[in-house]
Amino acid sequence: MKQVPIALAIVFLIAASFITYSCAYTVDETEQVILTQFGKPVGDPIVDSGLHFKLPFIQEATFVEKRILEWDGRPNEMPTKDKTYIVVDTFGRWRINDAKQFFLRLRDERSAQSRLDDILGSETRNAIAKHELIELVRTTKDREPIQDAVIIEGPGTAGTLYPISKGRAKIEEEIFAKSAEKLADFGIELLDVRFKRINYNENVQQRIYTRMISERKQIAERFRSEGAGEAAKIIGRKERDLLEIESEAYKKVQEIRGAADAKATEIYAAAYNQSEEAVNFYAFIKTMETYEEMLGGDSTLVLTTDSDIFKFLKNIDQNE
């Protein structure tokens, strides 16, 4: 008879332990809890960490993440305003700021990820379709990229940066603002949205490469043209310098020849005025020089006996 109360005591202790276990739960610092009663949330979300209690068997504790969560969108192909198809890969960060609303609308993170895919993907597609490709590639409107001054100042459009109205950062802000407003109804606080990668469609890549090659050829052709112009200038300066040198040299030669002729005439006049023998000797020397120029090699000279040049040949025997 004494064993019966002991057995009842053991049963009572087990039941009490089970009831205590069923009504007690702990909340981690990274979590928040929604208490549901017959599937419906009751009270406010429990966000304080520690030991908490609930009605056993009637209420259930649903744990919801309190930390910052990530969203990594799938790369999607979409057209820009200028009908250029690109592949856009985006990512974002979010957290649950209203656990009760989140539970009522979405229940769990899997549903939340699906909703994020729909909303962020849709807003990204709308933003891409409203802007041209250059707006997505360039970071901000006021950024001044470093460029080669030689390419910028040259003719044509090679190396020219097209003006933009917003830039990629502003477009990301537009996507963030519109998406955050829609996600707030689901108890989600959107923290950030960014473009991870923007790639060209395969067909667009070929057009881009062709355009890049054309621009490089345009730049190369301009450099060749400028080089040919500089070469022509150098050759022109060379020809001009040569003409100046030749002109100065010819002028100098003429001055020397004139001075020499004047000196010779002066000597001749002085010799002529001194004596008849000196004049005859001078005439003889000049005639001999003339003979040397006229009678060279196999030359044949025909002279009359009355020629002034022949007079020294005629009197060779007498002079000897």
Backbone hydrogen bonds, N-H to C=O, Kabsch-Sander energy under -0.5 kcal/mol:
donor,donor_aa,acceptor,acceptor_aa,energy
4,V,1,M,-0.5
6,I,2,K,-1.0
7,A,3,Q,-2.1
8,L,4,V,-2.5
9,A,5,P,-2.4
10,I,6,I,-2.3
11,V,7,A,-2.6
12,F,8,L,-2.9
13,L,9,A,-2.6
14,I,10,I,-2.5
15,A,11,V,-2.7
16,A,12,F,-2.8
17,S,13,L,-2.6
18,F,14,I,-2.4
19,I,15,A,-2.8
20,T,16,A,-2.8
21,Y,17,S,-2.6
22,S,18,F,-2.1
23,C,19,I,-1.7
24,A,20,T,-1.2
25,Y,52,H,-2.7
27,V,50,G,-3.0
28,D,26,T,-0.5
31,E,28,D,-1.6
32,Q,64,V,-2.4
33,V,46,I,-2.5
34,I,62,T,-2.6
35,L,42,V,-0.5
36,T,34,I,-0.5
36,T,60,E,-2.8
37,Q,40,K,-3.5
38,F,36,T,-0.5
38,F,58,I,-1.0
40,K,37,Q,-1.1
42,V,35,L,-3.2
46,I,33,V,-2.8
47,V,45,P,-0.7
50,G,27,V,-2.3
52,H,25,Y,-3.5
54,K,23,C,-2.8
58,I,56,P,-0.8
59,Q,55,L,-1.8
60,E,36,T,-2.5
62,T,34,I,-2.8
62,T,60,E,-0.6
63,F,61,A,-0.6
64,V,32,Q,-3.5
66,K,30,T,-2.6
67,R,30,T,-0.7
69,L,94,W,-3.9
71,W,92,G,-2.8
73,G,71,W,-0.6
73,G,90,T,-1.5
76,N,88,V,-2.2
78,M,86,I,-2.7
80,T,84,T,-1.5
81,K,128,I,-0.7
81,K,131,H,-2.7
83,K,80,T,-1.5
85,Y,83,K,-0.6
86,I,78,M,-2.5
87,V,199,N,-3.3
88,V,76,N,-2.9
88,V,86,I,-0.6
89,D,197,R,-2.8
91,F,194,R,-2.4
92,G,71,W,-3.0
93,R,192,D,-2.0
94,W,69,L,-2.6
95,R,189,E,-1.7
97,N,95,R,-0.8
97,N,187,G,-1.4
98,D,187,G,-1.7
102,F,98,D,-2.6
103,F,99,A,-2.5
104,L,100,K,-2.3
105,R,101,Q,-2.3
106,L,102,F,-2.9
107,R,102,F,-1.5
108,D,106,L,-2.1
112,A,108,D,-1.5
113,Q,109,E,-2.8
114,S,110,R,-1.8
115,R,111,S,-2.2
116,L,112,A,-2.6
117,D,113,Q,-2.2
118,D,114,S,-1.9
119,I,115,R,-2.6
120,L,116,L,-2.2
121,G,116,L,-0.7
121,G,117,D,-1.4
122,S,118,D,-1.9
123,E,119,I,-2.7
124,T,120,L,-2.3
125,R,121,G,-2.1
126,N,122,S,-2.3
127,A,123,E,-2.3
128,I,124,T,-2.5
129,A,125,R,-2.1
130,K,126,N,-1.0
131,H,128,I,-1.1
135,E,132,E,-0.9
136,L,132,E,-0.9
136,L,133,L,-0.8
137,V,133,L,-1.7
138,R,134,I,-2.3
141,K,166,K,-0.9
143,R,140,T,-0.5
149,A,147,Q,-0.5
152,I,148,D,-2.1
153,E,149,A,-2.3
154,G,150,V,-0.6
160,T,157,T,-2.1
162,Y,160,T,-0.6
168,R,138,R,-2.9
169,A,139,T,-2.5
171,I,167,G,-1.7
172,E,168,R,-2.3
173,E,169,A,-1.7
174,E,170,K,-2.1
175,I,171,I,-2.2
176,F,172,E,-2.4
177,A,173,E,-2.6
178,K,174,E,-2.2
179,S,175,I,-2.2
180,A,176,F,-2.7
181,E,177,A,-1.5
182,K,178,K,-1.3
183,L,179,S,-2.5
184,A,180,A,-1.4
185,D,182,K,-0.9
186,F,183,L,-1.6
187,G,184,A,-1.5
188,I,183,L,-1.7
189,E,95,R,-3.1
190,L,188,I,-0.7
191,L,93,R,-2.8
192,D,93,R,-1.5
194,R,91,F,-2.8
196,K,89,D,-2.8
196,K,194,R,-0.6
197,R,89,D,-1.9
199,N,87,V,-2.7
201,N,85,Y,-1.8
205,Q,201,N,-2.7
206,Q,202,E,-1.3
207,R,203,N,-1.2
208,I,204,V,-2.5
209,Y,205,Q,-2.9
210,T,206,Q,-2.3
211,R,207,R,-2.3
212,M,208,I,-2.6
213,I,209,Y,-2.6
214,S,210,T,-2.4
215,E,211,R,-2.5
216,R,212,M,-2.4
217,K,213,I,-2.5
218,Q,214,S,-2.2
219,I,215,E,-2.4
220,A,216,R,-2.7
221,E,217,K,-2.8
222,R,218,Q,-2.0
223,F,219,I,-2.3
224,R,220,A,-2.5
225,S,221,E,-2.6
226,E,222,R,-2.8
227,G,223,F,-2.6
228,A,224,R,-2.7
229,G,225,S,-2.2
230,E,226,E,-2.4
231,A,227,G,-2.5
232,A,228,A,-2.3
233,K,229,G,-2.1
234,I,230,E,-2.4
235,I,231,A,-2.7
236,G,232,A,-2.5
237,R,233,K,-2.6
238,K,234,I,-2.3
239,E,235,I,-2.6
240,R,236,G,-2.4
241,D,237,R,-2.6
242,L,238,K,-2.7
243,L,239,E,-2.4
244,E,240,R,-2.3
245,I,241,D,-2.6
246,E,242,L,-3.0
247,S,243,L,-2.7
248,E,244,E,-2.6
249,A,245,I,-2.8
250,Y,246,E,-2.9
251,K,247,S,-2.5
252,K,248,E,-2.2
253,V,249,A,-2.7
254,Q,250,Y,-2.6
255,E,251,K,-2.1
256,I,252,K,-2.4
257,R,253,V,-3.1
258,G,254,Q,-2.7
259,A,255,E,-2.4
260,A,256,I,-2.7
261,D,257,R,-3.0
262,A,258,G,-2.5
263,K,259,A,-2.3
264,A,260,A,-2.8
265,T,261,D,-2.9
266,E,262,A,-2.3
267,I,263,K,-2.4
268,Y,264,A,-3.2
269,A,265,T,-2.9
270,A,266,E,-2.3
271,A,267,I,-2.9
272,Y,268,Y,-2.8
273,N,269,A,-1.8
274,Q,270,A,-0.8
274,Q,271,A,-0.7
275,S,271,A,-1.3
279,V,275,S,-1.4
280,N,276,E,-2.5
281,F,277,E,-2.6
282,Y,278,A,-2.4
283,A,279,V,-2.4
284,F,280,N,-2.2
285,I,281,F,-2.6
286,K,282,Y,-2.3
287,T,283,A,-2.1
288,M,284,F,-2.5
289,E,285,I,-2.1
290,T,286,K,-1.8
291,Y,287,T,-2.6
292,E,288,M,-2.4
293,E,289,E,-1.6
294,M,290,T,-2.4
295,L,291,Y,-3.5
296,G,294,M,-1.1
299,S,296,G,-1.0
303,L,301,L,-0.6
307,S,304,T,-1.5
311,K,307,S,-0.7
311,K,308,D,-0.5
312,F,309,I,-0.6
314,K,310,F,-2.6
315,N,311,K,-1.0
316,I,313,L,-1.3
319,N,315,N,-2.6
320,E,316,I,-2.3
